[in-house]
Amino acid sequence: MNLNLRNYHSKEDQELLSHYYVDFNNELLGILLQRYTVLVFGVCMKYLKNEEDAKDAVQQVVEKVIKELPKYKVEYFKSWLYMVAKNHCLMQLRKKSIIPVEINDYNTSLSTESNDFEALLLKEKNLDNLSASLGQLNKEQQECIVMFYLQKKSYQQICALTGHTTMQVKSYIQNGKRNLKIILERIK
């Protein structure tokens, strides 16, 4: 399929993804990746702390995305890409036996005891399961949970962006949390 890609550069992420899933055109995926290359590089620098390693990691993340995206129905590309980059960097650090001092946005400190390392691995596994489980929620629940918890938007901001009422947003978040808990319990 020969596309006029100029028309696609102004499209929203979700629209580009829906077009991508029709025939898995990597040129459309390239537009999405181009938008977030700086984000991926920033994530890689945050964890790897070395520019050359970060550049290599960006290339590896791009390759992984090209290979993995067709396997999943991703709704929020930016959040999914962030998790792919973060997990890739954490795996690189584990291979080198380097435990990152900072594993998330909360600056959790680690001691050198093995129990703490096992707790870190368990936490990362739980985060991976949570990320995968988000995709199993209905669109409204997923959208509201991502905006509220990941993008730190208020109920009012979510209402303005989605057109839902405050009660709907509250319901989507509560039901989404409950459904996530059920899904995660099935995984364990």
C-alpha positions as CSV (number, residue, x, y, z in Angstrom):
1,M,0.0,0.0,0.0
2,N,1.5,3.3,-1.1
3,L,0.5,6.0,1.4
4,N,0.8,9.8,1.3
5,L,2.5,10.0,4.6
6,R,2.3,13.8,4.8
7,N,-1.4,13.3,5.6
8,Y,-0.6,11.1,8.6
9,H,1.9,13.3,10.4
10,S,-0.9,15.5,11.8
11,K,-3.0,12.5,13.0
12,E,-3.4,11.6,16.7
13,D,-1.6,8.6,18.1
14,Q,-4.8,6.5,18.4
15,E,-5.7,7.2,14.8
16,L,-2.3,6.3,13.5
17,L,-2.4,3.1,15.5
18,S,-5.7,2.1,14.1
19,H,-4.4,2.7,10.6
20,Y,-1.2,0.7,11.5
21,Y,-3.3,-2.3,12.7
22,V,-5.1,-2.5,9.3
23,D,-2.0,-3.6,7.3
24,F,0.9,-3.3,9.8
25,N,2.6,-0.6,7.7
26,N,5.9,0.2,9.4
27,E,6.0,3.7,7.8
28,L,3.1,4.6,10.1
29,L,4.9,3.1,13.0
30,G,7.9,5.2,12.1
31,I,5.8,8.4,12.4
32,L,4.8,7.3,16.0
33,L,8.4,6.4,16.9
34,Q,9.7,9.6,15.5
35,R,7.4,11.6,17.8
36,Y,8.7,9.8,20.9
37,T,12.4,9.2,20.2
38,V,13.4,12.0,22.6
39,L,11.2,10.4,25.3
40,V,12.8,7.0,24.8
41,F,16.3,8.5,24.9
42,G,15.4,10.4,28.1
43,V,14.2,7.2,29.7
44,C,17.3,5.3,28.6
45,M,19.6,8.1,29.9
46,K,17.7,8.1,33.2
47,Y,18.4,4.4,33.9
48,L,21.7,3.8,32.0
49,K,23.4,7.1,32.8
50,N,25.6,6.8,29.7
51,E,24.9,8.5,26.4
52,E,26.3,5.8,24.1
53,D,24.5,3.0,26.1
54,A,21.3,5.1,25.9
55,K,21.7,5.5,22.1
56,D,22.2,1.8,21.7
57,A,19.2,1.1,23.9
58,V,17.0,3.4,21.8
59,Q,17.8,1.4,18.7
60,Q,17.1,-1.9,20.5
61,V,13.8,-0.5,21.9
62,V,12.8,0.5,18.3
63,E,13.6,-3.0,17.0
64,K,11.6,-4.5,19.9
65,V,8.6,-2.2,19.2
66,I,8.6,-3.1,15.5
67,K,8.6,-6.8,16.4
68,E,6.2,-6.7,19.4
69,L,3.6,-4.1,18.5
70,P,1.7,-6.4,16.0
71,K,1.2,-8.9,18.9
72,Y,-0.7,-6.4,21.1
73,K,-3.6,-4.1,20.7
74,V,-2.1,-1.0,22.2
75,E,-4.4,1.9,22.9
76,Y,-2.0,4.4,24.4
77,F,1.2,4.2,22.4
78,K,3.2,6.8,24.4
79,S,2.6,5.0,27.8
80,W,3.2,1.6,26.2
81,L,6.5,2.8,24.6
82,Y,7.6,4.3,27.9
83,M,7.1,0.9,29.7
84,V,8.9,-0.9,26.9
85,A,11.9,1.4,27.2
86,K,12.0,1.3,31.0
87,N,11.8,-2.5,31.1
88,H,14.5,-2.8,28.4
89,C,16.8,-0.6,30.5
90,L,16.1,-2.5,33.7
91,M,16.9,-5.7,31.9
92,Q,20.2,-4.3,30.7
93,L,21.1,-3.2,34.2
94,R,20.2,-6.7,35.6
95,K,22.4,-8.3,33.0
96,K,25.2,-6.1,34.2
97,S,24.3,-6.8,37.8
98,I,23.7,-3.2,38.4
99,I,20.8,-2.4,40.6
100,P,19.4,1.1,39.8
101,V,19.1,3.4,42.7
102,E,15.9,4.8,41.2
103,I,13.4,2.3,39.8
104,N,10.4,4.6,39.5
105,D,9.2,8.1,39.9
106,Y,9.0,7.7,43.7
107,N,12.8,7.5,44.1
108,T,12.6,4.3,46.1
109,S,16.0,3.6,47.6
110,L,17.4,0.0,47.7
111,S,19.7,-1.6,50.2
112,T,22.1,-4.3,49.2
113,E,20.3,-7.1,50.9
114,S,19.0,-9.9,48.7
115,N,15.5,-9.6,50.1
116,D,15.3,-6.1,48.7
117,F,16.5,-7.2,45.3
118,E,13.9,-10.0,45.3
119,A,11.3,-7.4,46.3
120,L,12.4,-5.2,43.4
121,L,12.1,-8.1,41.0
122,L,8.6,-8.8,42.3
123,K,7.6,-5.2,42.1
124,E,8.8,-5.0,38.5
125,K,6.9,-8.2,37.6
126,N,3.8,-6.7,39.2
127,L,4.2,-3.5,37.2
128,D,4.6,-5.5,34.0
129,N,1.4,-7.5,34.8
130,L,-0.4,-4.3,35.5
131,S,0.7,-2.8,32.2
132,A,-0.5,-5.9,30.3
133,S,-3.7,-6.0,32.3
134,L,-4.6,-2.4,31.4
135,G,-5.2,-3.5,27.8
136,Q,-7.9,-5.9,28.9
137,L,-10.2,-3.1,30.3
138,N,-12.9,-1.5,28.2
139,K,-11.9,1.7,26.4
140,E,-13.5,4.1,28.9
141,Q,-12.1,2.4,32.0
142,Q,-8.6,2.2,30.4
143,E,-8.7,5.8,29.3
144,C,-9.8,7.2,32.7
145,I,-7.3,5.1,34.7
146,V,-4.4,6.1,32.4
147,M,-5.4,9.8,32.6
148,F,-5.9,9.7,36.4
149,Y,-3.1,7.5,37.6
150,L,-0.4,7.8,34.8
151,Q,-1.0,11.3,33.5
152,K,-2.1,12.7,36.9
153,K,-5.2,14.4,35.6
154,S,-8.0,15.5,37.8
155,Y,-11.6,14.4,37.4
156,Q,-12.5,17.8,35.9
157,Q,-9.6,17.6,33.4
158,I,-10.7,14.0,32.4
159,C,-14.3,15.2,32.0
160,A,-13.1,18.1,29.8
161,L,-11.0,15.8,27.6
162,T,-13.4,12.9,27.3
163,G,-16.9,14.5,27.5
164,H,-17.8,12.2,30.4
165,T,-19.6,13.4,33.5
166,T,-17.8,13.5,36.8
167,M,-19.9,10.5,38.0
168,Q,-19.0,8.5,34.8
169,V,-15.3,9.3,35.3
170,K,-15.5,8.2,39.0
171,S,-17.4,5.1,38.0
172,Y,-15.0,4.2,35.2
173,I,-12.0,4.6,37.6
174,Q,-13.6,2.6,40.4
175,N,-14.8,-0.2,38.1
176,G,-11.5,-0.2,36.2
177,K,-9.6,-0.6,39.5
178,R,-11.8,-3.5,40.5
179,N,-11.5,-5.2,37.1
180,L,-7.7,-4.7,37.2
181,K,-7.6,-6.4,40.6
182,I,-9.6,-9.3,39.3
183,I,-7.4,-9.6,36.2
184,L,-4.2,-9.4,38.3
185,E,-5.5,-12.1,40.7
186,R,-6.0,-14.4,37.7
187,I,-2.4,-13.9,36.6
188,K,-1.0,-14.8,40.0
